[in-house]
Amino acid sequence: GAAWGQPACTGDCDGSGDVTVDEVVTGVNIALGTAPVSSCTAFDASGDGVVTVDEILTAGSAALEGCPSGGEGLGVRRFSLD
């Protein structure tokens, strides 16, 4: 199904709750200008329409260490249609 809302994790393109190497590669391609931001809006954590090095590093950390648990702040709600 299609998911709406902010992803819980920078770089989690498919909303699966983790970041894969393929997703990190997508983020690098967006930053280099060889892929559009629309190919993975989860990399644009700041919402400014570009992917920056710090957003890639955040996603890389999530790929290695896992996504944050979401226990901080208000959390994230996801809605999906199946």
All heavy atoms as an XYZ file, in Angstrom:
547
protein
N       0.826     -1.183      0.000
C       0.000      0.000      0.000
C       0.864      1.238      0.000
O       2.058      1.194      0.249
N       0.263      2.371     -0.232
C       0.962      3.652     -0.248
C       0.958      4.238      1.151
O      -0.049      4.223      1.830
C       0.272      4.599     -1.218
N       2.093      4.744      1.582
C       2.207      5.332      2.917
C       2.220      6.846      2.807
O       2.803      7.402      1.899
C       3.484      4.837      3.600
N       1.552      7.498      3.757
C       1.545      8.960      3.816
C       2.187      9.397      5.099
O       2.177      8.700      6.087
C       0.126      9.500      3.779
C      -0.551      9.321      2.474
C      -0.035      9.577      1.241
C      -1.863      8.844      2.257
N      -0.949      9.294      0.280
C      -2.085      8.844      0.874
C      -2.870      8.424      3.091
C      -3.273      8.451      0.315
C      -4.051      8.038      2.523
C      -4.248      8.048      1.154
N       2.747     10.600      5.098
C       3.345     11.143      6.300
C       4.858     11.113      6.206
O       5.432     10.585      5.271
N       5.470     11.718      7.178
C       6.919     11.770      7.213
C       7.479     10.398      7.574
O       6.949      9.725      8.448
C       7.380     12.764      8.273
C       7.296     14.203      7.825
C       8.283     14.498      6.727
O       7.984     14.344      5.548
N       9.445     14.917      7.080
N       8.540      9.986      6.897
C       9.156      8.727      7.289
C       9.790      8.876      8.672
O      10.173      9.971      9.061
C      10.230      8.517      6.217
C      10.491      9.868      5.662
C       9.216     10.640      5.792
N       9.873      7.772      9.392
C      10.445      7.808     10.727
C      11.950      7.996     10.678
O      12.571      8.306     11.674
C      10.102      6.517     11.464
N      12.536      7.845      9.507
C      13.979      7.769      9.407
C      14.453      8.422      8.098
O      13.937      8.094      7.028
C      14.336      6.293      9.420
S      16.036      5.914      9.729
N      15.419      9.325      8.193
C      15.990      9.939      6.991
C      16.595      8.859      6.106
O      17.400      8.058      6.564
C      17.070     10.968      7.368
O      16.488     11.987      8.173
C      17.692     11.602      6.126
N      16.175      8.821      4.851
C      16.695      7.845      3.905
C      15.872      6.581      3.759
O      16.170      5.737      2.921
N      14.820      6.439      4.544
C      13.959      5.256      4.468
C      12.945      5.465      3.345
O      11.785      5.800      3.574
C      13.267      5.027      5.810
C      12.375      3.792      5.815
O      12.486      2.964      4.885
O      11.577      3.658      6.757
N      13.394      5.256      2.110
C      12.596      5.564      0.922
C      11.275      4.811      0.872
O      10.263      5.358      0.442
C      13.389      5.245     -0.343
S      14.929      6.164     -0.513
N      11.275      3.557      1.281
C      10.062      2.745      1.154
C       9.236      2.663      2.435
O       8.243      1.958      2.493
C      10.402      1.342      0.644
C      11.310      0.567      1.588
O      11.624      1.062      2.697
O      11.723     -0.541      1.214
N       9.650      3.396      3.472
C       8.886      3.415      4.711
C       8.905      2.117      5.485
O       8.029      1.858      6.297
N       9.942      1.296      5.256
C      10.011     -0.024      5.892
C      10.501      0.015      7.335
O      10.462     -0.985      8.021
C      10.927     -0.935      5.077
O      12.260     -0.447      5.127
N      11.000      1.179      7.776
C      11.515      1.277      9.138
C      13.007      1.065      9.230
O      13.572      1.090     10.315
N      13.672      0.840      8.082
C      15.122      0.750      8.065
C      15.646      1.351      6.763
O      14.904      1.625      5.847
C      15.618     -0.682      8.265
C      15.140     -1.631      7.172
O      14.450     -1.192      6.231
O      15.473     -2.819      7.254
N      16.945      1.601      6.746
C      17.591      2.179      5.568
C      18.546      1.144      4.991
O      19.384      0.599      5.707
C      18.365      3.468      5.931
C      19.070      4.040      4.717
C      17.424      4.502      6.538
N      18.397      0.856      3.708
C      19.244     -0.128      3.039
C      20.361      0.575      2.268
O      20.303      1.780      2.027
C      18.427     -0.978      2.062
O      17.938     -0.133      1.011
C      17.263     -1.681      2.752
N      21.352     -0.199      1.863
C      22.449      0.342      1.056
C      21.907      0.926     -0.246
O      22.327      2.002     -0.676
C      23.511     -0.746      0.779
C      24.555     -0.243     -0.208
C      24.174     -1.170      2.077
N      20.947      0.253     -0.867
C      20.345      0.767     -2.100
C      19.722      2.141     -1.885
O      19.811      3.013     -2.743
C      19.271     -0.195     -2.630
C      19.855     -1.474     -3.199
O      21.078     -1.520     -3.452
O      19.090     -2.424     -3.395
N      19.081      2.325     -0.734
C      18.471      3.619     -0.438
C      19.532      4.692     -0.238
O      19.362      5.832     -0.689
C      17.557      3.500      0.786
C      16.294      2.703      0.479
C      15.479      2.328      1.695
O      16.061      2.080      2.782
O      14.244      2.253      1.559
N      20.639      4.354      0.405
C      21.735      5.313      0.570
C      22.295      5.708     -0.796
O      22.559      6.891     -1.056
C      22.849      4.755      1.490
C      24.044      5.693      1.528
C      22.313      4.526      2.902
N      22.447      4.729     -1.698
C      22.927      5.022     -3.059
C      21.964      5.982     -3.750
O      22.382      6.929     -4.421
C      23.116      3.722     -3.872
C      23.372      4.016     -5.338
C      24.273      2.905     -3.291
N      20.672      5.768     -3.577
C      19.676      6.675     -4.154
C      19.876      8.091     -3.627
O      19.853      9.060     -4.392
C      18.244      6.181     -3.850
O      18.049      4.904     -4.456
C      17.199      7.157     -4.368
N      20.110      8.219     -2.335
C      20.344      9.537     -1.736
C      21.573     10.219     -2.289
O      21.569     11.431     -2.555
N      22.636      9.462     -2.476
C      23.857     10.019     -3.065
C      23.573     10.482     -4.493
O      24.006     11.572     -4.898
C      25.010      8.991     -3.025
C      26.200      9.468     -3.837
C      25.419      8.713     -1.578
N      22.842      9.686     -5.246
C      22.495     10.080     -6.614
C      21.667     11.357     -6.644
O      21.853     12.211     -7.516
C      21.766      8.945     -7.334
C      22.705      7.812     -7.704
O      23.902      8.003     -7.879
N      22.154      6.616     -7.816
N      20.758     11.511     -5.693
C      19.974     12.743     -5.607
C      20.904     13.919     -5.321
O      20.815     14.973     -5.965
C      18.878     12.626     -4.530
C      17.854     11.568     -4.916
C      18.195     13.987     -4.318
C      16.907     11.192     -3.786
N      21.808     13.749     -4.362
C      22.736     14.824     -4.004
C      23.626     15.205     -5.181
O      23.964     16.383     -5.359
C      23.582     14.408     -2.798
N      24.000     14.226     -5.998
C      24.855     14.485     -7.164
C      24.076     15.063     -8.342
O      24.667     15.484     -9.338
C      25.543     13.190     -7.602
C      26.578     12.619     -6.646
C      27.058     11.263     -7.128
C      27.738     13.578     -6.471
N      22.761     15.039     -8.249
C      21.934     15.568     -9.326
C      21.622     14.574    -10.425
O      21.094     14.948    -11.462
N      21.944     13.298    -10.202
C      21.660     12.279    -11.220
C      20.313     11.602    -10.997
O      19.908     10.757    -11.790
C      22.771     11.218    -11.285
O      22.888     10.590    -10.005
C      24.105     11.853    -11.669
N      19.631     11.953     -9.913
C      18.284     11.454     -9.633
C      17.479     12.598     -9.025
O      18.041     13.438     -8.316
C      18.331     10.261     -8.670
N      16.174     12.646     -9.290
C      15.348     13.720     -8.711
C      15.044     13.457     -7.241
O      15.013     12.304     -6.800
C      14.067     13.653     -9.549
C      13.978     12.220     -9.980
C      15.411     11.770    -10.172
N      14.819     14.524     -6.478
C      14.456     14.377     -5.070
C      13.194     13.525     -4.938
O      13.050     12.772     -3.975
C      14.256     15.760     -4.411
C      13.751     15.618     -2.989
C      15.554     16.548     -4.428
N      12.325     13.595     -5.932
C      11.074     12.827     -5.878
C      11.309     11.316     -5.872
O      10.417     10.555     -5.500
C      10.168     13.205     -7.049
O      10.793     12.906     -8.284
N      12.503     10.860     -6.252
C      12.784      9.424     -6.228
C      12.908      8.890     -4.803
O      12.776      7.693     -4.576
C      14.029      9.083     -7.053
O      15.179      9.667     -6.489
N      13.163      9.783     -3.848
C      13.169      9.401     -2.438
C      13.109     10.658     -1.586
O      14.139     11.174     -1.155
C      14.393      8.570     -2.080
S      14.366      8.037     -0.331
N      11.909     11.146     -1.340
C      11.758     12.371     -0.548
C      12.184     12.180      0.908
O      12.412     13.163      1.611
C      10.308     12.880     -0.606
O       9.437     11.839     -0.145
C       9.917     13.296     -2.021
N      12.338     10.942      1.351
C      12.768     10.679      2.725
C      14.187     11.190      2.986
O      14.574     11.363      4.133
C      12.696      9.184      3.031
N      14.963     11.429      1.929
C      16.304     11.980      2.115
C      16.284     13.470      2.379
O      17.239     14.018      2.905
C      17.197     11.687      0.901
C      17.989     10.435      1.070
C      17.562      9.265      0.496
C      19.144     10.408      1.827
C      18.267      8.092      0.662
C      19.860      9.254      2.010
C      19.426      8.082      1.416
N      15.222     14.147      2.004
C      15.126     15.595      2.192
C      14.503     15.881      3.548
O      13.387     16.371      3.652
C      14.304     16.206      1.052
C      14.246     17.718      1.123
O      15.067     18.321      1.847
O      13.370     18.293      0.467
N      15.232     15.547      4.616
C      14.711     15.681      5.976
C      14.360     17.124      6.317
O      13.424     17.371      7.070
C      15.730     15.139      6.977
N      15.080     18.074      5.749
C      14.827     19.479      6.053
C      13.678     20.051      5.235
O      13.202     21.145      5.515
C      16.092     20.306      5.806
O      16.428     20.270      4.430
N      13.255     19.334      4.193
C      12.156     19.797      3.366
C      12.492     20.951      2.447
O      11.612     21.645      1.960
N      13.794     21.147      2.172
C      14.199     22.294      1.348
C      14.356     21.961     -0.134
O      14.781     22.800     -0.924
C      15.480     22.926      1.891
C      16.678     21.986      1.858
O      16.527     20.819      1.428
O      17.768     22.418      2.279
N      14.039     20.722     -0.521
C      14.086     20.356     -1.931
C      15.438     19.881     -2.423
O      15.594     19.600     -3.608
N      16.413     19.782     -1.539
C      17.735     19.269     -1.909
C      18.198     18.264     -0.858
O      17.740     18.280      0.277
C      18.800     20.392     -2.053
C      18.462     21.331     -3.190
C      18.971     21.155     -0.763
N      19.106     17.389     -1.266
C      19.699     16.428     -0.338
C      21.128     16.876     -0.059
O      21.907     17.088     -0.981
C      19.660     14.999     -0.923
C      20.429     14.035     -0.028
C      18.226     14.539     -1.083
N      21.437     17.040      1.208
C      22.748     17.529      1.622
C      23.591     16.399      2.210
O      23.078     15.323      2.520
C      22.589     18.637      2.674
O      21.891     18.097      3.806
C      21.824     19.828      2.113
N      24.874     16.675      2.370
C      25.798     15.683      2.929
C      25.338     15.243      4.321
O      25.382     14.054      4.639
C      27.237     16.240      2.961
C      28.160     15.313      3.736
C      27.750     16.458      1.552
N      24.894     16.174      5.152
C      24.475     15.779      6.501
C      23.259     14.860      6.471
O      23.141     13.951      7.296
C      24.250     16.989      7.406
C      23.138     17.907      6.952
O      22.990     18.105      5.729
O      22.435     18.447      7.818
N      22.353     15.051      5.490
C      21.210     14.147      5.370
C      21.659     12.758      4.923
O      21.139     11.742      5.401
C      20.174     14.738      4.401
C      19.465     15.950      5.003
C      18.686     16.782      4.013
O      19.081     16.859      2.820
O      17.679     17.380      4.421
N      22.648     12.700      4.051
C      23.199     11.399      3.637
C      23.889     10.720      4.809
O      23.735      9.511      5.012
C      24.156     11.563      2.441
C      23.364     11.987      1.198
C      24.921     10.272      2.169
C      24.223     12.382      0.034
N      24.634     11.482      5.606
C      25.318     10.905      6.775
C      24.310     10.385      7.798
O      24.518      9.320      8.395
C      26.251     11.928      7.407
C      27.466     12.308      6.569
C      28.257     13.417      7.246
C      28.352     11.106      6.295
N      23.221     11.117      7.991
C      22.171     10.659      8.904
C      21.586      9.332      8.417
O      21.392      8.398      9.193
C      21.064     11.718      9.027
O      21.642     12.920      9.555
C      19.939     11.257      9.929
N      21.326      9.255      7.108
C      20.794      8.012      6.537
C      21.814      6.891      6.645
O      21.454      5.743      6.916
C      20.394      8.234      5.082
N      23.092      7.202      6.424
C      24.141      6.196      6.549
C      24.219      5.643      7.952
O      24.380      4.429      8.145
N      24.088      6.510      8.949
C      24.082      6.055     10.342
C      22.890      5.146     10.605
O      23.017      4.128     11.292
C      24.032      7.249     11.294
O      25.225      7.972     11.234
N      21.738      5.513     10.041
C      20.549      4.681     10.222
C      20.728      3.324      9.552
O      20.259      2.307     10.058
C      19.317      5.394      9.659
N      21.432      3.308      8.406
C      21.683      2.038      7.725
C      22.560      1.133      8.583
O      22.371     -0.087      8.621
C      22.335      2.285      6.368
N      23.514      1.729      9.292
C      24.439      0.950     10.120
C      23.876      0.611     11.492
O      24.085     -0.485     12.005
C      25.753      1.717     10.299
C      26.583      1.923      9.043
C      27.748      2.866      9.330
C      27.083      0.603      8.502
N      23.186      1.562     12.099
C      22.770      1.423     13.499
C      21.272      1.215     13.675
O      20.814      0.976     14.779
C      23.202      2.665     14.281
C      24.699      2.896     14.235
C      25.101      4.258     14.769
O      24.246      4.924     15.397
O      26.249      4.649     14.567
N      20.514      1.360     12.607
C      19.057      1.257     12.705
C      18.432      2.631     12.860
O      19.079      3.583     13.265
N      17.179      2.710     12.523
C      16.438      3.964     12.634
C      16.160      4.274     14.094
O      16.065      3.359     14.920
C      15.123      3.864     11.865
S      15.345      3.814     10.080
N      16.006      5.567     14.403
C      15.632      5.927     15.776
C      14.315      5.260     16.149
O      13.457      5.047     15.291
C      15.469      7.447     15.717
C      16.177      7.889     14.485
C      16.144      6.722     13.540
N      14.147      4.989     17.414
C      12.952      4.273     17.867
C      11.696      5.114     17.788
O      10.595      4.585     17.816
C      13.147      3.793     19.310
O      13.257      4.916     20.170
N      11.852      6.428     17.696
C      10.682      7.293     17.663
C      10.118      7.554     19.043
O       9.045      8.120     19.176
N      10.840      7.170     20.082
C      10.377      7.391     21.439
C      10.516      8.826     21.888
O      10.047      9.189     22.958
N      11.130      9.664     21.090
C      11.316     11.057     21.456
C      10.237     11.897     20.797
O       9.747     11.583     19.729
C      12.682     11.541     20.964
C      13.827     10.688     21.464
C      15.104     10.970     20.710
O      15.288     12.110     20.252
O      15.913     10.062     20.592
N       9.864     12.982     21.442
C       8.913     13.909     20.845
C       7.535     13.294     20.688
O       7.132     12.405     21.428
N       6.824     13.764     19.683
C       5.451     13.328     19.466
C       5.355     12.052     18.658
O       4.299     11.450     18.582
C       4.659     14.440     18.768
C       4.501     15.730     19.558
C       3.792     16.780     18.712
C       3.743     15.488     20.849
N       6.433     11.660     18.017
C       6.400     10.441     17.226
C       5.883     10.680     15.827
O       5.643     11.811     15.416
N       5.681      9.613     15.104
C       5.256      9.680     13.703
C       4.059      8.776     13.515
O       4.019      7.664     14.046
C       6.408      9.207     12.768
C       5.942      9.127     11.331
C       7.600     10.127     12.907
N       3.095      9.259     12.781
C       1.944      8.425     12.442
C       1.992      8.163     10.951
O       2.227      9.056     10.167
C       0.641      9.105     12.798
C       0.474      9.233     14.269
C      -0.953      9.625     14.578
N      -1.053      9.840     16.000
C      -1.680      9.021     16.812
N      -2.269      7.958     16.342
N      -1.724      9.262     18.091
N       1.747      6.929     10.572
C       1.693      6.550      9.162
C       0.329      5.979      8.856
O      -0.229      5.238      9.651
C       2.734      5.489      8.853
C       4.062      6.076      8.662
C       4.983      5.059      8.035
N       6.291      5.368      8.584
C       7.215      4.538      8.876
N       7.055      3.269      8.634
N       8.333      4.926      9.391
N      -0.162      6.333      7.704
C      -1.421      5.812      7.224
C      -1.165      5.119      5.915
O      -0.392      5.605      5.108
C      -2.427      6.950      7.028
C      -2.681      7.724      8.291
C      -1.920      8.834      8.594
C      -3.654      7.320      9.174
C      -2.137      9.547      9.772
C      -3.878      8.027     10.344
C      -3.123      9.148     10.645
N      -1.797      3.995      5.688
C      -1.602      3.308      4.421
C      -2.934      2.805      3.882
O      -3.860      2.540      4.643
C      -0.608      2.159      4.548
O      -1.094      1.185      5.424
N      -2.999      2.719      2.588
C      -4.166      2.166      1.908
C      -3.765      0.843      1.286
O      -2.762      0.760      0.600
C      -4.631      3.112      0.797
C      -5.092      4.489      1.236
C      -5.382      5.356      0.027
C      -6.316      4.379      2.115
N      -4.512     -0.164      1.559
C      -4.225     -1.475      0.971
C      -5.302     -1.878     -0.001
O      -6.433     -1.578      0.139
C      -4.098     -2.542      2.061
C      -2.874     -2.306      2.920
O      -1.831     -1.903      2.372
O      -2.979     -2.528      4.136
